[in-house]
């Protein structure tokens, strides 16, 4: 009684529309047999076959019950009026097109999955061996490794992981936020810390954080060239908690202004890729006197301002974009052409995140631009 009223209805709920495979039937049958043994209190030591259990309980197999449910549902649809949607769907056919000859889609994908699984079993030992060799390398060889995009002949600067508490403007009131950032300074010379030649503030795109600039080698490169480099995690990204900043441009610009004051950045060069344009473009419009230079990398938000507003900006600007970025790259270039002191740098065969596709070319263009302020 328990098997018929509880186990089977729960096990086969919705089976009228199932597409059954033998592996599914085996799993269902295995579970049903286990439940039936417990209900009938039959130990495994009896070594009775599944057919004996079915005869004793007077219950069909799972396959028979599933087929019965599907036939019952098919009969119910057949008896429906012709205008009912389930019946129209059951008897409908495609007006155009037909299935291609050869393997069916399902069988072809099953074959592909089996092939990829076999390849994975071959690659796993190779990857494991590479990892073992890497960790067994002498320490002096590991010391020679450097982040991607870092020129040869440069040492590794010490990156500081810091947090600063700033006050931000929220939609209804003000609040405080612990903003995480990474900072590198020029290396010591003769035991003294040299004064930075210039300050550089690095923002990030939507899928990235300040860690991106460290992994790319940008922070270390700027420090080795005598610059103070600061990469910040914007609110809700990286290690900076999310906070609802006011949705107007002035609130986001004020956030950057407060951050600059909190970390002691006077007139930095601002590097702003993609999503960070929501912060950098309003800051450029409202507080451009606090910027030594501006390096937009296909940022968002350039359509929000007119050509006349761009013409008023006197900040030297290096417009960076990828040749293959036909969306934001071309859009930002079109709007930034109204800036009076602009220079455009196109990275060939690069996409939206062009600084990741060609870090060496990006670094060379950035360093060349920074030398203008010395």
PESULGI-V546950 format. One record per backbone hydrogen bond with DSSP energy under -0.5 kcal/mol. NH is the residue of the N-H (numbers start at 0). CO is the residue of the C=O. If there is no record, write none. Layout:
# PESULGI-V546950
nh=(NH | NH)
co=(CO | CO)
This chain:
# PESULGI-V546950
nh=(4 | 5 | 6 | 7 | 9 | 10 | 11 | 12 | 14 | 16 | 17 | 19 | 23 | 24 | 25 | 26 | 27 | 28 | 29 | 30 | 31 | 32 | 33 | 34 | 35 | 36 | 37 | 38 | 39 | 40 | 41 | 42 | 45 | 46 | 52 | 53 | 54 | 55 | 56 | 57 | 58 | 64 | 65 | 66 | 67 | 68 | 69 | 70 | 71 | 72 | 73 | 74 | 75 | 76 | 77 | 78 | 79 | 83 | 87 | 88 | 89 | 90 | 91 | 107 | 108 | 109 | 110 | 111 | 112 | 113 | 114 | 115 | 116 | 117 | 118 | 119 | 120 | 121 | 122 | 123 | 124 | 125 | 126 | 127 | 128 | 129 | 130 | 131 | 132 | 133 | 134 | 135 | 136 | 136 | 140 | 141 | 142 | 143 | 144 | 147 | 149 | 150 | 153 | 156 | 158 | 159 | 159 | 161 | 161 | 163 | 165 | 165 | 167 | 167 | 169 | 169 | 170 | 174 | 176 | 178 | 178 | 179 | 180 | 181 | 182 | 183 | 188 | 191 | 193 | 196 | 197 | 199 | 200 | 201 | 201 | 202 | 202 | 207 | 211 | 212 | 212 | 213 | 214 | 215 | 216 | 216 | 217 | 218 | 220 | 221 | 222 | 223 | 224 | 225 | 226 | 227 | 228 | 228 | 229 | 230 | 231 | 232 | 233 | 235 | 235 | 236 | 239 | 240 | 240 | 244 | 245 | 250 | 251 | 252 | 253 | 254 | 255 | 256 | 257 | 258 | 259 | 260 | 261 | 262 | 263 | 264 | 265 | 267 | 268 | 269 | 269 | 270 | 270 | 271 | 271 | 273 | 275 | 276 | 277 | 278 | 279 | 280 | 281 | 282 | 283 | 284 | 285 | 286 | 287 | 289 | 290 | 291 | 292 | 293 | 294 | 296 | 297 | 297 | 299 | 303 | 304 | 309 | 310 | 311 | 311 | 312 | 315 | 316 | 317 | 318 | 318 | 319 | 319 | 320 | 322 | 323 | 324 | 325 | 329 | 330 | 331 | 332 | 333 | 334 | 335 | 336 | 337 | 338 | 339 | 341 | 342 | 344 | 346 | 347 | 349 | 353 | 355 | 356 | 357 | 361 | 362 | 363 | 364 | 365 | 366 | 367 | 368 | 369 | 370 | 371 | 372 | 373)
co=(0 | 1 | 1 | 2 | 5 | 6 | 7 | 9 | 11 | 13 | 14 | 17 | 20 | 20 | 21 | 22 | 23 | 24 | 25 | 26 | 27 | 28 | 29 | 30 | 31 | 32 | 33 | 34 | 35 | 36 | 36 | 40 | 42 | 43 | 48 | 49 | 50 | 51 | 52 | 53 | 53 | 60 | 61 | 62 | 63 | 64 | 65 | 66 | 67 | 68 | 69 | 70 | 71 | 72 | 73 | 74 | 76 | 80 | 83 | 84 | 85 | 86 | 87 | 103 | 104 | 105 | 106 | 107 | 108 | 109 | 110 | 111 | 112 | 113 | 114 | 115 | 116 | 117 | 118 | 119 | 120 | 121 | 122 | 123 | 124 | 125 | 126 | 127 | 128 | 129 | 130 | 131 | 132 | 133 | 137 | 137 | 138 | 140 | 141 | 214 | 146 | 148 | 150 | 154 | 156 | 157 | 182 | 159 | 180 | 178 | 163 | 176 | 165 | 174 | 167 | 172 | 243 | 167 | 165 | 163 | 176 | 177 | 161 | 230 | 159 | 228 | 191 | 188 | 191 | 225 | 225 | 227 | 268 | 199 | 229 | 200 | 270 | 204 | 208 | 208 | 209 | 209 | 210 | 211 | 212 | 213 | 212 | 212 | 216 | 217 | 218 | 219 | 220 | 222 | 221 | 197 | 183 | 226 | 199 | 181 | 201 | 179 | 231 | 239 | 240 | 233 | 236 | 177 | 238 | 242 | 168 | 247 | 247 | 248 | 249 | 250 | 251 | 252 | 253 | 254 | 255 | 256 | 257 | 258 | 259 | 259 | 263 | 289 | 198 | 267 | 292 | 200 | 268 | 269 | 294 | 296 | 272 | 273 | 274 | 275 | 275 | 276 | 276 | 278 | 279 | 280 | 281 | 282 | 283 | 286 | 287 | 267 | 267 | 315 | 269 | 271 | 295 | 319 | 273 | 300 | 301 | 305 | 306 | 307 | 308 | 309 | 291 | 340 | 293 | 316 | 342 | 295 | 317 | 344 | 346 | 349 | 321 | 323 | 324 | 326 | 327 | 328 | 329 | 330 | 331 | 332 | 334 | 335 | 312 | 339 | 316 | 318 | 320 | 345 | 346 | 351 | 352 | 352 | 353 | 357 | 358 | 359 | 360 | 361 | 362 | 363 | 364 | 365 | 366 | 368 | 369 | 370)
